[in-house]
């Protein structure tokens, strides 16, 4: 089975081209910076830069709404390939073909973290910066903490805010 799920930040705005022909299709290419887990010595591990490609409606969505620095969550499959460059050398490629993509942060979640659910779970993590205040026991990358009887998803109740100007019919729900 070839399935991958990634969460990372866009390293640049997506590059979008359209296929030729009567049924032109959007082809969006972008790169995600995906953090590596911390090492046992608590050293900063760095990030992997993963090339992604989205086709059709997903490509159009990426073109319209994705911008450099946004945190997104994607799922897809890894695809490898190769080509011969102008110098006659064979170049190998690896990219993720996107099946689904979505925003991983709300507009408000830039760096304020969450409140640990209903206030009873903010004892883990650093309660700042990160994934809507959830999963607070996983150090400073996620902030917040476990809530009373559930995860502490910050002030937004676990739901992300839809960016301004997004119409319901423009969102690619499966």
HUHU-V597066 format. One line per field, one symbol per residue. ss: DSSP state (h for helix, s for strand, l for the rest). psi: psi as a letter, one per 20 degrees, with the letter a starting at -180 (. if undefined). A space follows every 10 residues. Layout:
ss = ???
psi = ???
This chain:
ss = lllsssssss llllssssll lllllsssss ssssslllll llllllssss ssssshhhhh hhhhhlllll ssssssssss ssssllllls ssssssssss ssslllhhhl llllllllll llllllllll lllllhhhhh hllllsllll sllhhhllll lllllllhhh llll
psi = pnpqpqpaqp irqqpprpqr agmpppoppr ppooqqqqrh jkqpibqqop pqppqchhgg ggghhpqpiq pqpqqbqppq aqrpahjjqp pqqprpopgq qrpiqrhijg jibajlckii jkiqajlqpb mkjrlijkai hhrbapanja qojaijkipq ppqqipqgii pnq.
